[in-house]
Amino acid sequence: MNPLLPVDGVLPPDLQGTLLRIGPSGAGGADQPGALHAVELRDGTAVSYLTSPSSADANVFWHAGKVLALAETGLPQQFSRLLEPEEFGGGLRVPVASHVRRVAADGSRVLFGVERGTEQAPPYLRIGEWDAAGALTHSRQVDLERATWQHDLAVTERHVVFIESPTTFSEALYGGEVGEPEEDEGRDSVPVPFRWEPGAPGWVGVLARGGAGDQAVRWVRLDPCLVTHVLHAHDDGDSGAVVLDVCRYEVPEAGQPVDLSASVIGPEGIGMNLVAGGLAVLERWRIEGERLERTQLDDRCVEYPTSDPTCAGGPYRYGYTVELARNDDRSVDDEVDHIGLLRFDLARVDVTAWNPGPHRTASEPLFVRAVDGRSDDEGWLLTVVHDAAQGSNDLYVLDASSFGRRGPQAVVHLPAWSSLPFRSHGTWVDAALYR
């Protein structure tokens, strides 16, 4: 039996479950590109830390009683709660992107993937839906003018919204040839084989959820930009409007010098490299009919946004992000400084910051609502913090309602050999789902 992990402070008794994280393996000589990590909290103690190699390294989520791991594109890799590899049984035969959005109201998940097309067929976006039991219930295709990099999409109780950027698929970056057998594809490819297409238009596509395959897409023109992650999306009452909060990057304009042979995302991944020479800010988009209104919510740079999963697809108030900044120190190789975490109060347009301290880097925060919590700031934020000075990783538990005004409620010290990367994603699995 694994020994309990050491804890400073007091773990809230509400935290009964498992934190899952995924990312690059970080292990020299590893034969898998990714690794899964699981920290189980129970009855005020940290009872175990598990890790397992994975062929996926981009995202992890829990659905229909299974742990599913995703690369940037491909089929999910399935694991048990204890990270034991299993045969995937989710009904998919085609690759999907790394973000699979859940709707809290019905427990369903929307999944998608961009197909680059061939000489005989145009590129298209495939959108499907799993019900709460894991059955694939809907699937449809949307023809595209070109295959664009779409890392995330927005899902509400009634709509799916996807965002086209001035990017295009690159065979040279992919490393294979269009039309090759699937098992041979992706040789020597980069994780994001898409390059910039300066001057290409920007579009947003709006669809009703669960619609028939011939249902029309509502296309809305958008000033060209790149969206990596969607913080949250919801329908605005009976107006028919859809509201999205997104991480928006500026993009190269036509005529600007840009390396068209390079991936839109640097080799270290989102949040580690500048994108088109800059970083993202948080914007609110309101789509009503064929009109899109944009409002920048703050001038600080952000990535890896999250919100209360019990609000997913519906109204919410609070969002949480990692705060980043451009590193102008030419004496170091890092392009990006990692400042800490931010809490956005969208009702008051108020932002609160938390800094983990010198030499410490906080990863994507995950919100867990307290048992008696009535709003989406009454709960706990979980973030893995890397201490460069000590060479260690710790799990910090922050009180979201007093965010920025006090230190961590508890710090779980992870094993010295653990390697939890900054980039990529995680999820919280409540113990009620597996006990």
C-alpha positions as CSV (number, residue, x, y, z in Angstrom):
1,M,0.0,0.0,0.0
2,N,1.3,3.4,-0.9
3,P,2.3,5.7,2.0
4,L,0.3,8.8,2.6
5,L,1.7,11.9,1.0
6,P,2.9,14.7,3.4
7,V,0.6,17.6,3.7
8,D,1.2,21.1,5.1
9,G,-2.0,22.8,6.4
10,V,-5.4,21.1,6.4
11,L,-7.0,19.4,3.4
12,P,-10.7,20.3,3.2
13,P,-13.0,17.3,4.0
14,D,-15.0,18.3,0.9
15,L,-12.2,17.1,-1.3
16,Q,-13.1,13.4,-1.7
17,G,-11.8,12.3,-5.1
18,T,-8.9,12.2,-7.5
19,L,-7.0,14.9,-9.4
20,L,-5.9,13.7,-12.9
21,R,-3.3,15.5,-14.9
22,I,-1.7,14.7,-18.2
23,G,1.3,16.1,-20.2
24,P,4.6,15.2,-21.9
25,S,6.3,12.2,-20.2
26,G,9.3,14.2,-19.1
27,A,11.1,10.9,-18.6
28,G,14.4,10.3,-20.4
29,G,14.2,7.3,-22.7
30,A,10.4,6.9,-22.2
31,D,8.8,5.1,-25.1
32,Q,5.5,7.0,-24.8
33,P,5.1,10.7,-25.5
34,G,2.8,11.4,-22.6
35,A,2.2,10.5,-19.0
36,L,-0.9,10.4,-16.7
37,H,-0.8,11.4,-13.1
38,A,-3.4,10.8,-10.4
39,V,-3.5,12.2,-6.8
40,E,-6.3,10.8,-4.6
41,L,-7.6,12.8,-1.7
42,R,-9.7,11.1,1.0
43,D,-10.9,12.1,4.5
44,G,-8.4,14.9,4.9
45,T,-5.4,13.0,3.6
46,A,-3.5,12.5,0.3
47,V,-3.7,8.7,0.1
48,S,-1.9,8.0,-3.2
49,Y,0.1,9.3,-6.2
50,L,0.0,7.2,-9.4
51,T,1.5,7.7,-12.8
52,S,1.3,5.8,-16.1
53,P,2.8,6.3,-19.5
54,S,0.3,7.3,-22.3
55,S,0.4,7.6,-26.0
56,A,-1.7,10.8,-25.4
57,D,-0.3,14.0,-23.8
58,A,-2.8,16.8,-24.3
59,N,-6.0,16.3,-22.3
60,V,-7.7,13.9,-19.8
61,F,-11.3,13.6,-18.7
62,W,-13.7,11.2,-17.0
63,H,-16.7,10.0,-18.8
64,A,-19.1,7.1,-18.3
65,G,-16.9,5.6,-15.6
66,K,-13.6,5.7,-17.5
67,V,-10.5,7.8,-17.7
68,L,-10.0,9.0,-21.3
69,A,-6.7,10.6,-22.5
70,L,-6.3,12.5,-25.8
71,A,-3.5,13.7,-27.9
72,E,-3.9,16.8,-30.1
73,T,-5.8,14.5,-32.5
74,G,-6.5,10.8,-32.6
75,L,-8.7,8.2,-30.8
76,P,-8.9,8.4,-27.0
77,Q,-6.7,6.1,-24.9
78,Q,-8.8,4.5,-22.1
79,F,-7.7,3.8,-18.6
80,S,-9.2,2.5,-15.4
81,R,-9.4,4.8,-12.4
82,L,-6.1,3.3,-11.2
83,L,-4.5,4.2,-14.6
84,E,-4.5,0.7,-15.9
85,P,-4.7,0.7,-19.7
86,E,-7.9,-0.7,-21.2
87,E,-9.4,-1.2,-24.7
88,F,-11.2,1.9,-25.8
89,G,-15.0,1.3,-26.1
90,G,-16.4,4.7,-26.9
91,G,-17.8,3.9,-30.4
92,L,-15.4,6.2,-32.3
93,R,-13.6,5.1,-35.5
94,V,-12.2,8.5,-36.5
95,P,-9.8,10.9,-34.7
96,V,-11.0,13.8,-32.6
97,A,-9.4,16.9,-31.2
98,S,-8.1,17.1,-27.6
99,H,-11.0,19.1,-26.1
100,V,-14.2,17.3,-25.5
101,R,-16.7,19.7,-23.9
102,R,-19.2,18.6,-21.2
103,V,-22.6,20.1,-20.6
104,A,-23.6,19.9,-16.9
105,A,-27.4,19.9,-17.5
106,D,-27.4,16.5,-19.1
107,G,-23.9,15.1,-18.6
108,S,-23.3,14.8,-22.4
109,R,-20.1,15.6,-24.1
110,V,-19.5,17.3,-27.5
111,L,-16.4,16.1,-29.5
112,F,-15.0,17.3,-32.8
113,G,-12.2,17.0,-35.3
114,V,-11.0,18.7,-38.4
115,E,-10.4,16.5,-41.5
116,R,-7.9,18.0,-43.9
117,G,-9.5,16.7,-47.1
118,T,-8.1,15.1,-50.2
119,E,-8.1,15.7,-53.9
120,Q,-11.5,14.1,-54.1
121,A,-13.1,15.6,-51.0
122,P,-13.0,19.0,-49.3
123,P,-11.8,19.5,-45.7
124,Y,-14.6,19.4,-43.1
125,L,-15.3,19.6,-39.4
126,R,-16.8,16.6,-37.8
127,I,-18.9,17.1,-34.7
128,G,-20.4,14.4,-32.5
129,E,-21.9,13.9,-29.1
130,W,-21.7,11.3,-26.4
131,D,-24.5,10.9,-24.0
132,A,-23.9,10.5,-20.2
133,A,-23.6,6.8,-20.6
134,G,-20.9,7.1,-23.2
135,A,-23.0,6.2,-26.3
136,L,-22.3,8.2,-29.5
137,T,-25.7,9.7,-30.3
138,H,-25.1,12.4,-32.9
139,S,-22.6,13.0,-35.7
140,R,-22.5,15.5,-38.5
141,Q,-20.1,17.2,-40.9
142,V,-19.5,20.8,-41.8
143,D,-17.7,21.5,-45.1
144,L,-14.8,24.0,-44.8
145,E,-12.9,26.1,-47.3
146,R,-9.7,24.9,-45.8
147,A,-8.5,22.8,-42.8
148,T,-7.9,25.2,-40.0
149,W,-6.4,24.5,-36.6
150,Q,-9.2,24.3,-34.1
151,H,-8.0,23.3,-30.6
152,D,-11.2,24.0,-28.7
153,L,-14.8,24.9,-29.3
154,A,-17.7,26.4,-27.2
155,V,-20.7,24.4,-26.1
156,T,-23.8,25.6,-24.4
157,E,-27.0,23.8,-23.5
158,R,-28.5,24.7,-27.0
159,H,-25.5,25.5,-29.3
160,V,-22.1,24.5,-30.5
161,V,-19.8,27.3,-31.7
162,F,-16.5,26.7,-33.6
163,I,-13.9,29.3,-34.6
164,E,-11.9,29.4,-37.8
165,S,-8.5,31.1,-37.7
166,P,-6.1,32.2,-40.5
167,T,-4.3,28.9,-40.3
168,T,-4.0,26.0,-42.7
169,F,-2.9,22.3,-42.6
170,S,0.7,21.7,-43.6
171,E,1.7,18.4,-45.2
172,A,5.4,19.3,-44.6
173,L,4.8,19.7,-40.8
174,Y,2.6,16.6,-40.7
175,G,5.4,14.4,-42.0
176,G,3.1,12.1,-44.0
177,E,1.3,12.3,-47.3
178,V,-2.4,12.8,-47.8
179,G,-4.1,9.5,-48.5
180,E,-1.5,7.3,-46.8
181,P,-2.9,4.5,-44.6
182,E,-3.9,5.7,-41.2
183,E,-1.3,3.6,-39.4
184,D,1.5,5.3,-41.3
185,E,0.3,8.8,-40.9
186,G,2.0,11.3,-38.6
187,R,5.5,10.1,-39.1
188,D,8.0,12.7,-37.9
189,S,5.2,15.2,-37.5
190,V,4.9,18.1,-35.1
191,P,2.1,18.1,-32.5
192,V,0.3,21.0,-34.3
193,P,0.9,20.6,-38.1
194,F,-0.8,23.9,-39.1
195,R,0.9,27.0,-40.3
196,W,-0.2,30.6,-40.6
197,E,-2.3,31.8,-43.6
198,P,-1.9,35.6,-43.4
199,G,-4.8,37.5,-44.8
200,A,-7.3,34.6,-44.6
201,P,-10.7,35.6,-43.2
202,G,-11.9,34.7,-39.7
203,W,-15.3,33.0,-39.2
204,V,-17.4,31.7,-36.4
205,G,-19.9,28.9,-37.0
206,V,-23.0,28.4,-34.8
207,L,-25.0,25.2,-34.8
208,A,-27.9,23.9,-32.8
209,R,-26.9,20.9,-30.7
210,G,-28.0,17.5,-31.8
211,G,-29.2,18.8,-35.2
212,A,-29.5,16.8,-38.4
213,G,-26.6,16.5,-40.8
214,D,-28.2,18.9,-43.3
215,Q,-28.9,21.6,-40.7
216,A,-27.6,25.0,-41.8
217,V,-24.6,26.6,-40.1
218,R,-25.0,30.2,-39.1
219,W,-21.8,31.8,-40.3
220,V,-20.6,35.0,-38.5
221,R,-17.7,37.1,-39.8
222,L,-14.9,37.7,-37.4
223,D,-11.7,39.8,-37.5
224,P,-9.0,37.2,-38.0
225,C,-7.6,35.9,-34.7
226,L,-6.6,32.7,-33.0
227,V,-8.5,31.2,-30.1
228,T,-6.7,28.4,-28.2
229,H,-9.1,27.9,-25.3
230,V,-12.6,28.7,-24.4
231,L,-13.1,29.6,-20.7
232,H,-16.9,29.2,-20.8
233,A,-20.0,29.6,-23.0
234,H,-23.7,29.9,-22.3
235,D,-27.0,30.9,-23.9
236,D,-28.2,34.4,-23.0
237,G,-31.8,33.7,-21.9
238,D,-34.5,33.9,-24.6
239,S,-32.6,36.4,-26.8
240,G,-31.0,33.6,-28.9
241,A,-27.6,35.1,-28.2
242,V,-24.6,33.0,-27.3
243,V,-21.9,34.3,-25.0
244,L,-18.3,33.1,-25.1
245,D,-15.3,34.0,-23.0
246,V,-12.1,33.1,-24.9
247,C,-8.3,33.3,-24.9
248,R,-7.7,35.4,-28.0
249,Y,-4.4,35.9,-29.8
250,E,-3.5,38.5,-32.5
251,V,-2.4,36.9,-35.8
252,P,0.0,37.9,-38.6
253,E,-1.6,40.2,-41.2
254,A,-1.1,39.9,-44.9
255,G,2.3,41.4,-45.8
256,Q,3.9,40.9,-42.4
257,P,7.0,38.7,-42.3
258,V,6.1,35.3,-40.9
259,D,7.7,31.9,-41.1
260,L,5.2,29.9,-43.2
261,S,7.2,26.7,-42.6
262,A,6.7,26.8,-38.8
263,S,3.8,25.6,-36.7
264,V,1.5,28.2,-35.3
265,I,2.4,26.9,-31.8
266,G,6.1,26.7,-30.8
267,P,7.8,23.5,-29.9
268,E,7.2,23.8,-26.1
269,G,3.4,24.1,-26.4
270,I,0.7,26.5,-25.5
271,G,1.7,28.9,-22.7
272,M,5.4,28.2,-23.1
273,N,6.0,30.1,-26.4
274,L,4.9,33.4,-27.9
275,V,2.2,32.8,-30.5
276,A,2.7,35.2,-33.5
277,G,5.0,37.2,-31.3
278,G,2.4,37.7,-28.5
279,L,0.2,36.2,-25.8
280,A,-3.6,35.9,-25.3
281,V,-6.0,38.1,-23.5
282,L,-9.4,37.2,-22.2
283,E,-12.3,38.5,-24.4
284,R,-16.1,38.2,-24.1
285,W,-17.9,37.5,-27.4
286,R,-21.6,38.0,-27.8
287,I,-23.1,36.4,-30.9
288,E,-26.6,37.5,-31.8
289,G,-27.9,36.7,-35.3
290,E,-25.1,37.5,-37.7
291,R,-23.5,40.0,-35.4
292,L,-20.6,39.4,-33.1
293,E,-19.6,41.9,-30.4
294,R,-16.1,41.6,-28.7
295,T,-15.1,43.1,-25.3
296,Q,-11.7,42.7,-23.8
297,L,-12.1,41.9,-20.2
298,D,-8.6,42.7,-18.9
299,D,-5.2,43.6,-20.4
300,R,-3.2,40.9,-18.6
301,C,-2.2,37.8,-20.6
302,V,-3.8,34.5,-19.8
303,E,-4.0,30.9,-20.7
304,Y,-5.4,27.6,-19.4
305,P,-8.8,29.0,-18.3
306,T,-11.3,27.0,-16.3
307,S,-14.6,27.5,-14.5
308,D,-16.9,25.5,-12.2
309,P,-17.7,22.3,-14.1
310,T,-21.2,22.2,-12.5
311,C,-22.0,25.4,-14.5
312,A,-20.7,24.0,-17.8
313,G,-22.9,25.1,-20.7
314,G,-25.0,27.3,-18.5
315,P,-24.7,30.7,-16.7
316,Y,-21.7,31.4,-14.5
317,R,-19.9,34.2,-12.8
318,Y,-16.3,33.3,-12.0
319,G,-13.5,32.1,-14.2
320,Y,-9.9,31.1,-13.3
321,T,-6.8,31.3,-15.5
322,V,-3.0,31.2,-15.5
323,E,-1.4,34.6,-15.8
324,L,1.5,34.9,-18.3
325,A,3.7,37.7,-19.4
326,R,6.2,38.3,-22.2
327,N,9.8,37.7,-21.0
328,D,12.0,40.5,-22.3
329,D,15.1,39.2,-20.5
330,R,17.5,38.3,-23.3
331,S,19.8,36.5,-20.9
332,V,17.4,33.6,-20.6
333,D,15.8,31.3,-23.2
334,D,12.3,31.4,-21.9
335,E,9.9,33.5,-24.0
336,V,7.2,33.5,-21.4
337,D,7.1,34.4,-17.7
338,H,4.5,32.5,-15.5
339,I,3.2,35.0,-13.0
340,G,0.5,33.1,-11.1
341,L,-3.3,32.7,-11.2
342,L,-6.1,35.1,-11.8
343,R,-9.8,35.0,-10.8
344,F,-12.2,36.9,-13.0
345,D,-15.5,38.1,-11.5
346,L,-17.5,38.5,-14.7
347,A,-20.5,40.1,-12.9
348,R,-18.3,43.0,-11.7
349,V,-15.6,42.8,-14.3
350,D,-13.1,42.5,-11.4
351,V,-9.8,40.6,-11.5
352,T,-7.9,39.2,-8.5
353,A,-4.4,37.8,-8.7
354,W,-2.5,35.2,-6.7
355,N,1.3,34.6,-6.9
356,P,2.8,31.3,-5.7
357,G,6.1,33.1,-4.8
358,P,9.7,33.3,-6.3
359,H,10.8,30.5,-8.6
360,R,7.4,28.8,-8.5
361,T,5.1,28.2,-11.5
362,A,1.4,27.4,-11.1
363,S,-0.3,25.2,-13.7
364,E,-4.0,25.2,-14.9
365,P,-6.3,25.7,-11.9
366,L,-9.2,23.3,-11.4
367,F,-12.3,24.4,-9.4
368,V,-14.1,22.0,-7.0
369,R,-17.3,23.3,-5.5
370,A,-17.7,22.9,-1.8
371,V,-20.5,20.5,-0.7
372,D,-22.5,23.4,0.7
373,G,-21.3,25.9,-2.0
374,R,-24.0,28.0,-3.6
375,S,-22.0,29.9,-6.1
376,D,-19.0,29.2,-8.4
377,D,-16.5,30.8,-6.1
378,E,-17.5,28.8,-3.0
379,G,-15.1,25.9,-3.3
380,W,-11.5,25.0,-3.9
381,L,-8.9,25.6,-6.6
382,L,-6.4,22.9,-7.2
383,T,-3.1,23.7,-9.0
384,V,0.2,21.9,-9.3
385,V,3.0,24.2,-8.5
386,H,6.6,23.6,-9.7
387,D,9.4,25.0,-7.5
388,A,12.4,25.5,-9.7
389,A,14.7,26.2,-6.8
390,Q,13.8,22.9,-5.0
391,G,13.2,20.9,-8.1
392,S,9.9,19.8,-6.6
393,N,6.2,19.6,-7.5
394,D,3.4,20.3,-5.0
395,L,-0.4,20.3,-5.1
396,Y,-1.7,23.6,-3.8
397,V,-5.3,23.8,-2.5
398,L,-6.6,27.4,-2.5
399,D,-9.9,28.8,-1.1
400,A,-11.5,30.3,-4.1
401,S,-13.8,32.6,-2.1
402,S,-10.8,34.3,-0.5
403,F,-8.6,34.0,-3.5
404,G,-5.7,36.4,-3.4
405,R,-6.2,37.4,0.2
406,R,-4.7,34.4,1.9
407,G,-2.2,31.6,1.3
408,P,-3.0,28.0,0.4
409,Q,-5.3,26.1,2.6
410,A,-3.1,23.0,2.1
411,V,0.0,21.9,0.2
412,V,0.4,18.3,-0.8
413,H,4.0,17.4,-1.3
414,L,4.3,15.0,-4.3
415,P,7.1,12.4,-4.6
416,A,10.5,13.8,-5.6
417,W,10.4,11.7,-8.8
418,S,7.1,13.1,-10.0
419,S,7.1,15.1,-13.2
420,L,4.0,17.1,-13.7
421,P,4.4,19.6,-16.6
422,F,3.0,23.1,-16.7
423,R,1.3,22.7,-20.0
424,S,-1.7,20.5,-20.9
425,H,-4.7,19.8,-18.8
426,G,-6.3,18.0,-15.9
427,T,-9.7,17.1,-14.3
428,W,-11.2,16.4,-10.9
429,V,-13.1,13.2,-10.4
430,D,-15.4,13.2,-7.4
431,A,-15.2,10.0,-5.4
432,A,-19.0,9.5,-5.6
433,L,-18.4,8.6,-9.3
434,Y,-16.2,5.6,-8.5
435,R,-16.8,4.4,-5.0
